[in-house]
Amino acid sequence: MLDAMSTERKGASAAGILGLAAILGALAFQYIGGLYPCELCFTQRWPYYIGLPLIGVAVIVWDRLPLPVRLGLLGISAALFAWGTYMGVYHAGVEWGWWPGPQSCTGVGDDSVMSLDSLSNLNDVRIVPCDAVQWEMFGVSLAGFNALISAAIFVLLIASIVGQTRRNKV
């Protein structure tokens, strides 16, 4: 039978593995599948870029970290993935037309004047609107999948934090 601590570490590990699979999948869609991300897609990657290393440190040196430090690392990661869940839901809503997205990737932009110099490299520019669904499965876009995955990571991390807190009566 597993003790409570190893269960909590496995939960945090599962969150890290799920997050790693998600970001590697996003990068594969970009570099292998040719689906270039929009501005909101890039924003949704920040919890992975910041949170996964924090989870990795917490899991790898689990027994050597003081409990408050470990809880802090997992707590920061959980907060990042809570924000990532929000961003995924927001982006999916923009894609499905439930609410407007940022003007920088769905609108006409600002009223600034373009010069001829800025037009010289137009062939190199990829404009990906945030309100266009580039890929979906079962009616769920990549942004929707990110929301679901970020929520699952959040739940796994919170379960680990709560279990450790209860076990150690912090």
DSSP file (Angstrom, degrees, kcal/mol; ACC not computed):
  #  RESIDUE AA STRUCTURE BP1 BP2  ACC     N-H-->O    O-->H-N    N-H-->O    O-->H-N    TCO  KAPPA ALPHA  PHI   PSI    X-CA   Y-CA   Z-CA
    1    1 A M              0   0    0      0, 0.0     2,-0.3     0, 0.0     0, 0.0   0.000 360.0 360.0 360.0 138.4    0.0    0.0    0.0
    2    2 A L        -     0   0    0      1,-0.1     2,-0.1     2,-0.0     0, 0.0  -0.569 360.0-127.8 -79.6 138.9    1.3    3.5   -0.9
    3    3 A D     >  -     0   0    0     -2,-0.3     4,-1.6     1,-0.1     5,-0.2  -0.398  29.0-104.1 -78.7 167.5    1.8    6.0    1.9
    4    4 A A  H  > S+     0   0    0      1,-0.2     4,-2.1     2,-0.2     5,-0.2   0.852 117.1  55.2 -63.0 -36.4    0.2    9.4    1.6
    5    5 A M  H  > S+     0   0    0      1,-0.2     4,-2.4     2,-0.2    -1,-0.2   0.925 107.2  48.1 -66.2 -44.0    3.4   11.2    0.7
    6    6 A S  H  > S+     0   0    0      1,-0.2     4,-2.2     2,-0.2    -1,-0.2   0.854 110.6  53.1 -67.7 -30.8    4.2    9.0   -2.2
    7    7 A T  H  X S+     0   0    0     -4,-1.6     4,-2.0     2,-0.2    -1,-0.2   0.905 109.9  47.9 -65.7 -41.4    0.7    9.4   -3.5
    8    8 A E  H  X S+     0   0    0     -4,-2.1     4,-2.1     2,-0.2    -2,-0.2   0.883 111.7  49.4 -68.3 -38.5    1.0   13.2   -3.3
    9    9 A R  H  X S+     0   0    0     -4,-2.4     4,-2.5     1,-0.2    -1,-0.2   0.894 110.1  51.5 -66.8 -38.9    4.4   13.1   -5.1
   10   10 A K  H  X S+     0   0    0     -4,-2.2     4,-2.7     2,-0.2    -2,-0.2   0.873 108.0  52.6 -65.6 -36.0    2.9   10.9   -7.8
   11   11 A G  H  X S+     0   0    0     -4,-2.0     4,-2.0     2,-0.2    -2,-0.2   0.919 111.3  45.4 -64.1 -43.4    0.0   13.4   -8.2
   12   12 A A  H  X S+     0   0    0     -4,-2.1     4,-2.1     2,-0.2    -2,-0.2   0.889 113.2  51.2 -66.2 -38.4    2.5   16.2   -8.7
   13   13 A S  H  X S+     0   0    0     -4,-2.5     4,-2.7     2,-0.2    -2,-0.2   0.911 108.1  51.6 -63.4 -42.4    4.5   14.0  -11.1
   14   14 A A  H  X S+     0   0    0     -4,-2.7     4,-2.7     1,-0.2     5,-0.2   0.891 108.3  52.2 -61.8 -39.4    1.4   13.2  -13.1
   15   15 A A  H  X S+     0   0    0     -4,-2.0     4,-2.3     1,-0.2    -1,-0.2   0.921 111.6  46.8 -61.6 -43.6    0.7   17.0  -13.3
   16   16 A G  H  X S+     0   0    0     -4,-2.1     4,-2.5     2,-0.2    -2,-0.2   0.901 113.2  47.5 -65.9 -41.4    4.2   17.5  -14.7
   17   17 A I  H  X S+     0   0    0     -4,-2.7     4,-2.5     2,-0.2    -2,-0.2   0.911 112.5  49.4 -67.1 -42.3    4.0   14.7  -17.1
   18   18 A L  H  X S+     0   0    0     -4,-2.7     4,-2.1    -5,-0.2    -2,-0.2   0.914 113.0  47.7 -62.1 -42.8    0.6   15.8  -18.4
   19   19 A G  H  X S+     0   0    0     -4,-2.3     4,-2.5    -5,-0.2     5,-0.2   0.897 111.0  50.5 -65.3 -40.9    1.9   19.4  -18.8
   20   20 A L  H  X S+     0   0    0     -4,-2.5     4,-2.4     1,-0.2     5,-0.2   0.916 110.7  49.2 -64.0 -42.7    5.1   18.2  -20.6
   21   21 A A  H  X S+     0   0    0     -4,-2.5     4,-2.1     1,-0.2    -1,-0.2   0.898 111.7  50.7 -62.1 -39.6    3.0   16.1  -23.0
   22   22 A A  H  X S+     0   0    0     -4,-2.1     4,-2.4     2,-0.2    -2,-0.2   0.936 112.7  43.1 -66.0 -47.0    0.7   19.1  -23.6
   23   23 A I  H  X S+     0   0    0     -4,-2.5     4,-2.4     2,-0.2    -1,-0.2   0.888 114.4  50.7 -70.8 -35.9    3.5   21.6  -24.4
   24   24 A L  H  X S+     0   0    0     -4,-2.4     4,-2.2    -5,-0.2    -1,-0.2   0.889 110.6  50.9 -65.3 -37.0    5.3   19.1  -26.6
   25   25 A G  H  X S+     0   0    0     -4,-2.1     4,-2.5    -5,-0.2    -2,-0.2   0.911 109.5  49.7 -63.7 -42.6    2.1   18.4  -28.4
   26   26 A A  H  X S+     0   0    0     -4,-2.4     4,-1.8     1,-0.2    -2,-0.2   0.916 111.9  48.0 -62.5 -42.8    1.6   22.1  -29.0
   27   27 A L  H  X S+     0   0    0     -4,-2.4     4,-3.3     2,-0.2     5,-0.4   0.864 110.6  51.8 -66.7 -35.0    5.1   22.5  -30.3
   28   28 A A  H  X>S+     0   0    0     -4,-2.2     4,-2.3     2,-0.2     5,-2.3   0.909 107.4  52.1 -66.6 -41.7    4.6   19.4  -32.6
   29   29 A F  H  <5S+     0   0    0     -4,-2.5     6,-2.7     3,-0.2    -1,-0.2   0.887 116.7  42.0 -58.8 -37.2    1.4   21.0  -34.0
   30   30 A Q  H  X5S+     0   0    0     -4,-1.8     4,-0.6     4,-0.2    -2,-0.2   0.970 126.1  27.6 -74.4 -55.2    3.5   24.1  -34.7
   31   31 A Y  H  <5S+     0   0    0     -4,-3.3    -3,-0.2     2,-0.1    -2,-0.2   0.769 136.0  25.2 -86.9 -26.7    6.7   22.7  -36.0
   32   32 A I  T  <5S+     0   0    0     -4,-2.3    -3,-0.2    -5,-0.4    -4,-0.1   0.811 128.5  40.4-101.4 -43.8    5.5   19.4  -37.6
   33   33 A G  T  4<S-     0   0    0     -5,-2.3    -3,-0.2    -6,-0.1    -4,-0.2   0.623  98.7-128.6 -83.8 -13.8    1.9   20.1  -38.3
   34   34 A G     <  +     0   0    0     -4,-0.6     2,-1.1    -6,-0.3    -4,-0.2   0.664  58.0 142.6  77.2  15.8    2.4   23.7  -39.5
   35   35 A L        -     0   0    0     -6,-2.7    -1,-0.2    -7,-0.1    -2,-0.1  -0.757  39.7-154.1 -91.3  96.3   -0.3   25.3  -37.3
   36   36 A Y        -     0   0    0     -2,-1.1     2,-0.1    -3,-0.1    -6,-0.0  -0.524  18.5-119.3 -73.0 131.6    1.4   28.6  -36.4
   37   37 A P        -     0   0    0      0, 0.0    91,-0.2     0, 0.0     2,-0.1  -0.333  18.6-134.1 -74.5 151.8    0.1   29.9  -33.0
   38   38 A C     >  -     0   0    0     91,-0.1     4,-2.1    89,-0.1     5,-0.2  -0.295  38.9 -87.5 -88.8-178.5   -1.7   33.2  -32.6
   39   39 A E  H  > S+     0   0    0     89,-0.5     4,-1.9     1,-0.2     5,-0.1   0.898 129.4  48.6 -59.9 -42.5   -1.0   35.7  -29.9
   40   40 A L  H  > S+     0   0    0      2,-0.2     4,-2.0     1,-0.2    -1,-0.2   0.851 107.6  56.0 -69.0 -33.0   -3.3   34.0  -27.4
   41   41 A C  H  > S+     0   0    0      2,-0.2     4,-0.6     1,-0.2    -2,-0.2   0.931 108.1  47.9 -61.7 -45.3   -1.8   30.6  -28.1
   42   42 A F  H >< S+     0   0    0     -4,-2.1     3,-1.1     1,-0.2     4,-0.5   0.903 109.9  52.9 -62.0 -40.5    1.6   32.0  -27.2
   43   43 A T  H >< S+     0   0    0     -4,-1.9     3,-1.2     1,-0.3    -1,-0.2   0.877 102.9  58.2 -62.7 -37.8    0.2   33.5  -24.0
   44   44 A Q  H 3< S+     0   0    0     -4,-2.0     4,-0.4     1,-0.2    -1,-0.3   0.638  96.5  64.7 -68.7 -12.9   -1.3   30.1  -23.0
   45   45 A R  T XX S+     0   0    0     -3,-1.1     4,-2.2    -4,-0.6     3,-0.7   0.691  78.7  83.6 -82.4 -18.7    2.2   28.6  -23.1
   46   46 A W  H <> S+     0   0    0     -3,-1.2     4,-2.4    -4,-0.5     5,-0.5   0.876  84.9  55.2 -57.6 -42.2    3.6   30.7  -20.2
   47   47 A P  H 3>>S+     0   0    0      0, 0.0     4,-2.3     0, 0.0     5,-0.6   0.881 111.6  46.7 -58.8 -33.9    2.2   28.4  -17.4
   48   48 A Y  H <>5S+     0   0    0     -3,-0.7     4,-1.3    -4,-0.4    -2,-0.2   0.925 112.4  48.4 -70.7 -44.6    4.0   25.5  -19.1
   49   49 A Y  H  <5S+     0   0    0     -4,-2.2    -1,-0.2     1,-0.1    -3,-0.2   0.832 127.7  25.2 -66.7 -32.8    7.3   27.4  -19.5
   50   50 A I  H  X5S+     0   0    0     -4,-2.4     4,-1.2    -5,-0.2    -2,-0.2   0.856 124.7  46.5 -97.0 -45.7    7.3   28.6  -15.9
   51   51 A G  H  X5S+     0   0    0     -4,-2.3     4,-2.6    -5,-0.5     5,-0.2   0.871 104.2  58.5 -71.0 -39.6    5.2   26.1  -14.0
   52   52 A L  H  X<S+     0   0    0     -4,-1.3     4,-2.9    -5,-0.6    -1,-0.2   0.915 105.2  49.1 -62.7 -43.3    6.7   22.8  -15.4
   53   53 A P  H  > S+     0   0    0      0, 0.0     4,-2.5     0, 0.0    -1,-0.2   0.899 112.0  50.6 -61.3 -36.2   10.3   23.6  -14.2
   54   54 A L  H  X S+     0   0    0     -4,-1.2     4,-2.3     2,-0.2    -2,-0.2   0.922 112.1  46.1 -65.0 -43.6    8.9   24.5  -10.8
   55   55 A I  H  X S+     0   0    0     -4,-2.6     4,-2.7     2,-0.2     5,-0.2   0.917 111.2  53.9 -62.6 -42.5    7.0   21.2  -10.7
   56   56 A G  H  X S+     0   0    0     -4,-2.9     4,-2.8    -5,-0.2     5,-0.3   0.919 109.2  46.8 -59.4 -45.4   10.1   19.4  -11.9
   57   57 A V  H  X S+     0   0    0     -4,-2.5     4,-2.3     1,-0.2    -1,-0.2   0.939 112.9  49.9 -61.5 -46.6   12.2   20.8   -9.1
   58   58 A A  H  < S+     0   0    0     -4,-2.3    -2,-0.2     1,-0.2    -1,-0.2   0.905 116.3  41.2 -60.0 -42.5    9.6   20.0   -6.5
   59   59 A V  H >< S+     0   0    0     -4,-2.7     3,-1.0     2,-0.2     4,-0.2   0.909 115.1  49.3 -73.6 -42.4    9.3   16.4   -7.7
   60   60 A I  H 3< S+     0   0    0     -4,-2.8     3,-0.2     1,-0.3    -2,-0.2   0.907 124.8  27.8 -67.9 -42.0   13.0   15.7   -8.3
   61   61 A V  T >X S+     0   0    0     -4,-2.3     4,-1.4    -5,-0.3     3,-0.9  -0.057  82.4 135.5-109.5  33.2   14.2   17.0   -4.9
   62   62 A W  G X4 S+     0   0    0     -3,-1.0     3,-0.5     1,-0.3    -1,-0.2   0.874  72.8  42.5 -46.1 -54.6   10.9   16.2   -3.0
   63   63 A D  G 34 S+     0   0    0      1,-0.2    -1,-0.3    -3,-0.2    -2,-0.1   0.696 114.9  50.5 -74.4 -18.7   12.5   14.7    0.1
   64   64 A R  G <4 S+     0   0    0     -3,-0.9    -1,-0.2     2,-0.1    -2,-0.2   0.616  92.7  88.5 -94.7 -13.8   15.2   17.3    0.3
   65   65 A L  S << S-     0   0    0     -4,-1.4     2,-0.1    -3,-0.5    -7,-0.0  -0.655  84.7-113.8 -85.4 138.1   13.0   20.4    0.1
   66   66 A P    >>  -     0   0    0      0, 0.0     4,-2.4     0, 0.0     3,-0.7  -0.456  33.1-113.8 -62.5 144.3   11.5   21.8    3.2
   67   67 A L  H 3> S+     0   0    0      1,-0.3     4,-3.0     2,-0.2     5,-0.3   0.870 114.1  53.6 -52.0 -45.6    7.7   21.4    3.1
   68   68 A P  H 3> S+     0   0    0      0, 0.0     4,-2.0     0, 0.0    -1,-0.3   0.879 110.5  47.9 -61.1 -35.0    6.9   25.1    2.9
   69   69 A V  H <> S+     0   0    0     -3,-0.7     4,-2.7     2,-0.2    -2,-0.2   0.931 112.9  47.7 -68.7 -45.1    9.3   25.5   -0.1
   70   70 A R  H  X S+     0   0    0     -4,-2.4     4,-2.4     1,-0.2     5,-0.2   0.924 113.4  47.8 -61.4 -44.6    7.7   22.4   -1.9
   71   71 A L  H  X S+     0   0    0     -4,-3.0     4,-2.5    -5,-0.2    -1,-0.2   0.872 111.1  52.6 -63.8 -36.0    4.2   23.7   -1.2
   72   72 A G  H  X S+     0   0    0     -4,-2.0     4,-2.7    -5,-0.3     5,-0.2   0.927 109.3  47.6 -64.9 -45.5    5.3   27.1   -2.5
   73   73 A L  H  X S+     0   0    0     -4,-2.7     4,-2.0     1,-0.2    -2,-0.2   0.930 116.8  43.2 -60.9 -45.7    6.6   25.7   -5.8
   74   74 A L  H  X S+     0   0    0     -4,-2.4     4,-2.6     2,-0.2    -1,-0.2   0.861 113.3  53.0 -69.5 -34.5    3.5   23.6   -6.3
   75   75 A G  H  X S+     0   0    0     -4,-2.5     4,-2.4    -5,-0.2    -2,-0.2   0.908 109.1  47.7 -66.9 -42.5    1.3   26.5   -5.2
   76   76 A I  H  X S+     0   0    0     -4,-2.7     4,-2.3     2,-0.2    -2,-0.2   0.920 113.7  48.8 -62.6 -43.1    2.9   28.9   -7.7
   77   77 A S  H  X S+     0   0    0     -4,-2.0     4,-2.4    -5,-0.2    -2,-0.2   0.913 110.0  51.2 -62.9 -42.5    2.5   26.3  -10.4
   78   78 A A  H  X S+     0   0    0     -4,-2.6     4,-2.0     1,-0.2    -1,-0.2   0.914 110.1  49.6 -61.6 -42.5   -1.1   25.7   -9.5
   79   79 A A  H  X S+     0   0    0     -4,-2.4     4,-2.2     2,-0.2    -1,-0.2   0.907 109.8  51.4 -63.1 -41.1   -1.8   29.4   -9.7
   80   80 A L  H  X S+     0   0    0     -4,-2.3     4,-2.3     1,-0.2    -2,-0.2   0.916 112.0  45.9 -61.3 -42.9   -0.1   29.5  -13.1
   81   81 A F  H  X S+     0   0    0     -4,-2.4     4,-2.0     2,-0.2    -1,-0.2   0.777 108.0  56.5 -75.6 -24.6   -2.3   26.7  -14.4
   82   82 A A  H  X S+     0   0    0     -4,-2.0     4,-2.1     2,-0.2    -1,-0.2   0.925 111.1  44.7 -64.5 -44.1   -5.4   28.2  -13.0
   83   83 A W  H  X S+     0   0    0     -4,-2.2     4,-2.7     1,-0.2    -2,-0.2   0.890 110.9  54.4 -64.3 -39.3   -4.6   31.3  -15.0
   84   84 A G  H  X S+     0   0    0     -4,-2.3     4,-2.3     2,-0.2    -1,-0.2   0.865 106.0  52.3 -61.9 -36.7   -3.8   29.0  -18.0
   85   85 A T  H  X S+     0   0    0     -4,-2.0     4,-2.4     2,-0.2     5,-0.2   0.939 109.9  48.5 -63.1 -46.8   -7.3   27.4  -17.6
   86   86 A Y  H  X S+     0   0    0     -4,-2.1     4,-3.0     1,-0.2    -2,-0.2   0.935 111.6  49.3 -57.5 -47.5   -8.8   30.9  -17.7
   87   87 A M  H  X S+     0   0    0     -4,-2.7     4,-2.8     1,-0.2    -1,-0.2   0.882 110.4  50.8 -62.9 -38.6   -6.8   31.8  -20.8
   88   88 A G  H  X S+     0   0    0     -4,-2.3     4,-2.5     2,-0.2    -1,-0.2   0.915 112.7  45.5 -64.2 -43.2   -7.8   28.6  -22.6
   89   89 A V  H  X S+     0   0    0     -4,-2.4     4,-2.4     2,-0.2    -2,-0.2   0.922 114.1  49.7 -64.8 -44.0  -11.5   29.2  -21.9
   90   90 A Y  H  X S+     0   0    0     -4,-3.0     4,-2.0    -5,-0.2    -2,-0.2   0.936 113.0  45.9 -59.8 -47.6  -11.1   32.8  -22.9
   91   91 A H  H  X S+     0   0    0     -4,-2.8     4,-2.7     1,-0.2    -2,-0.2   0.910 111.6  51.3 -65.3 -42.2   -9.4   31.9  -26.2
   92   92 A A  H  X S+     0   0    0     -4,-2.5     4,-2.2     1,-0.2    -1,-0.2   0.903 109.5  51.5 -61.2 -39.6  -11.9   29.1  -27.0
   93   93 A G  H  <>S+     0   0    0     -4,-2.4     5,-2.6     2,-0.2     6,-0.9   0.872 109.3  49.8 -64.2 -36.6  -14.7   31.7  -26.4
   94   94 A V  H ><5S+     0   0    0     -4,-2.0     3,-1.1     3,-0.2    -2,-0.2   0.928 110.3  51.1 -65.3 -44.7  -13.0   34.1  -28.8
   95   95 A E  H 3<5S+     0   0    0     -4,-2.7    38,-0.3     1,-0.3    -2,-0.2   0.887 113.1  44.2 -60.4 -39.9  -12.7   31.3  -31.4
   96   96 A W  T 3<5S-     0   0    0     -4,-2.2    -1,-0.3    -5,-0.2    -2,-0.2   0.397 115.2-114.5 -89.2   4.0  -16.4   30.4  -31.1
   97   97 A G  T < 5S+     0   0    0     -3,-1.1    -3,-0.2    -4,-0.3    -4,-0.1   0.710  75.8 131.2  75.7  20.6  -17.5   34.0  -31.2
   98   98 A W  S   <S-     0   0    0     -5,-2.6    -4,-0.2     1,-0.2    -5,-0.1   0.800  81.1  -2.7 -75.2 -28.9  -18.9   34.0  -27.7
   99   99 A W  S    S-     0   0    0     -6,-0.9    -2,-0.2    -9,-0.1    -1,-0.2  -0.972  88.1 -87.2-154.9 160.5  -17.0   37.3  -26.8
  100  100 A P        -     0   0    0      0, 0.0    -6,-0.1     0, 0.0     3,-0.1  -0.392  38.2-142.4 -74.0 150.3  -14.5   39.6  -28.6
  101  101 A G        -     0   0    0      1,-0.2     5,-0.1    -7,-0.2     2,-0.1  -0.338  42.7 -58.8 -96.7-176.2  -10.8   38.9  -28.5
  102  102 A P    >>> -     0   0    0      0, 0.0     3,-1.6     0, 0.0     4,-1.3  -0.392  44.7-127.7 -65.5 142.8   -8.0   41.3  -28.2
  103  103 A Q  H 3>5S+     0   0    0      1,-0.3     4,-0.9     3,-0.2     6,-0.6   0.767 103.0  71.9 -62.7 -25.0   -7.9   43.8  -31.0
  104  104 A S  H 345S+     0   0    0      1,-0.2    -1,-0.3     2,-0.1     6,-0.1   0.733 115.8  18.4 -67.2 -21.2   -4.3   42.9  -31.7
  105  105 A C  H <45S+     0   0    0     -3,-1.6    25,-1.8    24,-0.1    26,-0.5   0.421 138.4  27.6-131.2   1.9   -5.2   39.5  -33.1
  106  106 A T  H  <5S+     0   0    0     -4,-1.3    -3,-0.2    23,-0.2    -2,-0.1   0.504 110.5  62.5-131.2 -17.7   -8.9   39.7  -34.0
  107  107 A G  S  <<S-     0   0    0     -4,-0.9     3,-0.1    -5,-0.5    -4,-0.0  -0.087  96.1 -91.2 -97.0-162.4   -9.5   43.4  -34.8
  108  108 A V        -     0   0    0      1,-0.3    -4,-0.1    -2,-0.0     2,-0.1   0.413  64.3-124.3 -92.9   0.9   -8.3   45.8  -37.3
  109  109 A G        -     0   0    0     -6,-0.6    -1,-0.3     2,-0.1     2,-0.1  -0.340  42.9 -44.4  86.7-171.6   -5.4   47.0  -35.1
  110  110 A D        -     0   0    0     -3,-0.1     0, 0.0    -2,-0.1     0, 0.0  -0.277  54.6-104.3 -89.7-179.6   -4.7   50.5  -34.1
  111  111 A D        +     0   0    0     -2,-0.1    -1,-0.1     2,-0.1    -2,-0.1   0.144  68.9 137.8 -92.4  20.2   -4.7   53.6  -36.2
  112  112 A S        -     0   0    0      1,-0.1     2,-0.4     0, 0.0    -2,-0.0  -0.313  58.3-110.4 -68.5 152.9   -0.9   53.9  -36.5
  113  113 A V        -     0   0    0      1,-0.0     2,-0.4    -2,-0.0    -1,-0.1  -0.679  26.0-141.5 -86.8 131.9    0.5   54.9  -39.8
  114  114 A M        -     0   0    0     -2,-0.4     2,-0.2     3,-0.0    -1,-0.0  -0.739  13.0-146.6 -91.7 140.6    2.5   52.2  -41.7
  115  115 A S     >  -     0   0    0     -2,-0.4     4,-0.7     1,-0.1     3,-0.4  -0.625  25.6-113.1 -99.0 164.6    5.5   53.2  -43.6
  116  116 A L  T >4 S+     0   0    0      1,-0.2     3,-0.6    -2,-0.2     4,-0.4   0.815 116.3  62.5 -64.6 -29.3    6.8   51.6  -46.8
  117  117 A D  G >4 S+     0   0    0      1,-0.2     3,-1.1     2,-0.2     4,-0.3   0.876 100.0  52.8 -62.9 -37.1    9.8   50.3  -44.9
  118  118 A S  G 34 S+     0   0    0     -3,-0.4     3,-0.4     1,-0.2    -1,-0.2   0.684 104.7  57.0 -73.5 -16.1    7.5   48.2  -42.7
  119  119 A L  G X< S+     0   0    0     -4,-0.7     3,-1.3    -3,-0.6    -1,-0.2   0.522  81.2  89.3 -88.9  -6.1    5.9   46.7  -45.8
  120  120 A S  T <  S+     0   0    0     -3,-1.1     3,-0.3    -4,-0.4    -1,-0.2   0.783  92.2  39.9 -66.8 -27.4    9.2   45.3  -47.2
  121  121 A N  T >  S+     0   0    0     -3,-0.4     3,-1.4    -4,-0.3     4,-0.5  -0.091  71.4 127.5-113.0  35.1    9.0   42.0  -45.4
  122  122 A L  G X   +     0   0    0     -3,-1.3     3,-1.0     1,-0.3    -1,-0.2   0.806  69.1  62.3 -62.5 -29.2    5.3   41.2  -45.7
  123  123 A N  G 3  S+     0   0    0     -3,-0.3    -1,-0.3     1,-0.2    -2,-0.1   0.755 102.4  51.7 -67.8 -21.9    6.1   37.8  -47.2
  124  124 A D  G <  S+     0   0    0     -3,-1.4     2,-0.4     2,-0.0    -1,-0.2   0.554  90.7  97.6 -88.5  -9.2    7.8   36.8  -44.0
  125  125 A V    <   -     0   0    0     -3,-1.0     2,-0.6    -4,-0.5    -3,-0.0  -0.659  55.1-163.0 -88.3 131.7    4.9   37.8  -41.7
  126  126 A R        -     0   0    0     -2,-0.4     2,-0.7     2,-0.0    -3,-0.0  -0.958   4.6-166.9-111.5 115.7    2.4   35.2  -40.5
  127  127 A I        -     0   0    0     -2,-0.6   -89,-0.1   -89,-0.0   -22,-0.0  -0.904   7.0-178.7-105.0 114.3   -0.8   36.7  -39.3
  128  128 A V        -     0   0    0     -2,-0.7   -89,-0.5   -91,-0.2     2,-0.1  -0.944  21.3-137.9-114.7 112.2   -2.9   34.2  -37.4
  129  129 A P    >   -     0   0    0      0, 0.0     3,-1.2     0, 0.0   -23,-0.2  -0.457   5.8-140.1 -70.7 140.5   -6.2   35.5  -36.1
  130  130 A C  T 3  S+     0   0    0    -25,-1.8   -24,-0.2     1,-0.2   -35,-0.1   0.679  99.3  60.7 -72.2 -17.8   -7.1   34.5  -32.6
  131  131 A D  T 3  S+     0   0    0    -26,-0.5     2,-0.5   -36,-0.1    -1,-0.2   0.291  84.4  94.0 -95.7  11.9  -10.7   34.0  -33.6
  132  132 A A  S <  S-     0   0    0     -3,-1.2     2,-0.7   -36,-0.0   -37,-0.1  -0.911  70.8-138.8-106.2 124.9  -10.0   31.3  -36.2
  133  133 A V        -     0   0    0     -2,-0.5     3,-0.1   -38,-0.3    -2,-0.1  -0.724  21.0-178.7 -79.3 115.2  -10.2   27.6  -35.1
  134  134 A Q        +     0   0    0     -2,-0.7     2,-0.3     1,-0.3    -1,-0.2   0.762  67.4   5.0 -86.7 -26.4   -7.2   26.0  -36.8
  135  135 A W        +     0   0    0      2,-0.0     7,-1.0  -100,-0.0     2,-0.3  -0.979  65.4 173.4-157.9 141.8   -7.9   22.5  -35.5
  136  136 A E  E     -A  141   0A   0     -2,-0.3     2,-0.4     5,-0.2     5,-0.2  -0.992  13.6-163.9-149.4 156.1  -10.6   20.7  -33.6
  137  137 A M  E >  S-A  140   0A   0      3,-2.3     3,-1.8    -2,-0.3    -2,-0.0  -0.981  82.3  -4.6-141.8 130.1  -11.6   17.3  -32.4
  138  138 A F  T 3  S-     0   0    0     -2,-0.4     3,-0.1     1,-0.3    -1,-0.0   0.804 130.8 -58.0  56.7  31.8  -15.1   16.4  -31.1
  139  139 A G  T 3  S+     0   0    0      1,-0.2     2,-0.5     0, 0.0    -1,-0.3   0.560 113.7 118.4  78.6   8.6  -16.0   20.1  -31.3
  140  140 A V  E <   -A  137   0A   0     -3,-1.8    -3,-2.3     4,-0.0    -1,-0.2  -0.936  52.6-148.6-111.8 126.4  -13.1   21.1  -29.0
  141  141 A S  E  >  -A  136   0A   0     -2,-0.5     4,-2.5    -5,-0.2    -5,-0.2  -0.241  34.3 -97.6 -81.4 174.6  -10.4   23.4  -30.4
  142  142 A L  H  > S+     0   0    0     -7,-1.0     4,-2.5     1,-0.2     5,-0.1   0.883 127.7  53.7 -60.6 -38.0   -6.8   23.4  -29.3
  143  143 A A  H  > S+     0   0    0      2,-0.2     4,-2.1     1,-0.2    -1,-0.2   0.901 108.6  49.6 -62.7 -40.1   -7.5   26.3  -26.9
  144  144 A G  H  > S+     0   0    0      2,-0.2     4,-2.2     1,-0.2    -2,-0.2   0.906 110.2  49.6 -64.7 -41.9  -10.4   24.2  -25.4
  145  145 A F  H  X S+     0   0    0     -4,-2.5     4,-2.9     1,-0.2     5,-0.2   0.896 108.9  53.4 -63.3 -38.8   -8.0   21.2  -25.0
  146  146 A N  H  X S+     0   0    0     -4,-2.5     4,-3.0     1,-0.2     5,-0.3   0.912 107.6  51.1 -62.0 -40.6   -5.5   23.5  -23.3
  147  147 A A  H  X S+     0   0    0     -4,-2.1     4,-2.1     2,-0.2    -2,-0.2   0.928 112.8  45.5 -61.3 -44.6   -8.2   24.7  -20.9
  148  148 A L  H  X S+     0   0    0     -4,-2.2     4,-2.1     2,-0.2    -2,-0.2   0.916 115.8  45.5 -65.2 -43.7   -9.1   21.1  -20.0
  149  149 A I  H  X S+     0   0    0     -4,-2.9     4,-2.5     2,-0.2    -2,-0.2   0.919 112.8  50.0 -67.7 -43.7   -5.5   20.0  -19.6
  150  150 A S  H  X S+     0   0    0     -4,-3.0     4,-2.5    -5,-0.2    -1,-0.2   0.897 110.7  50.7 -61.3 -39.6   -4.6   23.1  -17.6
  151  151 A A  H  X S+     0   0    0     -4,-2.1     4,-2.6    -5,-0.3    -1,-0.2   0.906 109.9  49.8 -64.2 -41.5   -7.6   22.5  -15.3
  152  152 A A  H  X S+     0   0    0     -4,-2.1     4,-2.4     2,-0.2    -2,-0.2   0.909 111.3  48.6 -64.0 -41.8   -6.5   18.8  -14.8
  153  153 A I  H  X S+     0   0    0     -4,-2.5     4,-2.5     2,-0.2    -2,-0.2   0.922 111.1  51.3 -63.1 -43.8   -3.0   19.9  -13.9
  154  154 A F  H  X S+     0   0    0     -4,-2.5     4,-2.7     1,-0.2     5,-0.2   0.933 110.6  47.8 -57.3 -48.1   -4.4   22.5  -11.5
  155  155 A V  H  X S+     0   0    0     -4,-2.6     4,-2.5     1,-0.2    -2,-0.2   0.911 111.5  50.2 -62.8 -43.2   -6.6   19.8   -9.8
  156  156 A L  H  X S+     0   0    0     -4,-2.4     4,-1.9     1,-0.2    -1,-0.2   0.913 113.2  46.3 -61.5 -42.2   -3.7   17.4   -9.5
  157  157 A L  H  X S+     0   0    0     -4,-2.5     4,-2.6     2,-0.2    -2,-0.2   0.914 112.4  49.0 -68.0 -42.4   -1.5   20.1   -8.0
  158  158 A I  H  X S+     0   0    0     -4,-2.7     4,-3.0     2,-0.2     5,-0.2   0.904 110.2  52.2 -64.2 -40.2   -4.1   21.2   -5.5
  159  159 A A  H  X S+     0   0    0     -4,-2.5     4,-2.4    -5,-0.2    -1,-0.2   0.904 110.9  48.0 -61.7 -40.5   -4.8   17.6   -4.5
  160  160 A S  H  X S+     0   0    0     -4,-1.9     4,-2.3     2,-0.2    -2,-0.2   0.921 113.5  46.9 -64.9 -44.1   -1.1   17.2   -3.8
  161  161 A I  H  X S+     0   0    0     -4,-2.6     4,-2.5     2,-0.2    -2,-0.2   0.935 114.0  46.9 -63.8 -47.0   -0.9   20.4   -1.8
  162  162 A V  H  X S+     0   0    0     -4,-3.0     4,-2.7     1,-0.2     5,-0.2   0.917 112.2  50.7 -63.3 -43.5   -4.0   19.6    0.2
  163  163 A G  H  X S+     0   0    0     -4,-2.4     4,-2.3    -5,-0.2    -1,-0.2   0.914 112.7  45.5 -61.3 -43.2   -2.8   16.1    0.9
  164  164 A Q  H  X S+     0   0    0     -4,-2.3     4,-2.2     2,-0.2    -1,-0.2   0.894 113.0  50.9 -66.3 -39.3    0.6   17.3    2.1
  165  165 A T  H  X>S+     0   0    0     -4,-2.5     5,-1.6    -5,-0.2     4,-0.8   0.923 113.2  44.5 -65.4 -44.3   -1.0   20.0    4.2
  166  166 A R  H  <5S+     0   0    0     -4,-2.7     3,-0.4     2,-0.2    -2,-0.2   0.915 113.6  50.5 -65.4 -43.2   -3.4   17.6    5.9
  167  167 A R  H  <5S+     0   0    0     -4,-2.3    -2,-0.2    -5,-0.2    -1,-0.2   0.886 121.7  32.7 -63.0 -39.8   -0.7   15.0    6.4
  168  168 A N  H  <5S-     0   0    0     -4,-2.2    -1,-0.2    -5,-0.2    -2,-0.2   0.383 101.7-130.4-101.1   2.8    1.7   17.5    8.0
  169  169 A K  T  <5       0   0    0     -4,-0.8    -3,-0.2    -3,-0.4    -4,-0.1   0.905 360.0 360.0  47.0  52.4   -1.0   19.7    9.6
  170  170 A V      <       0   0    0     -5,-1.6    -1,-0.1    -6,-0.1    -4,-0.1   0.454 360.0 360.0 -79.9 360.0    0.5   22.9    8.2
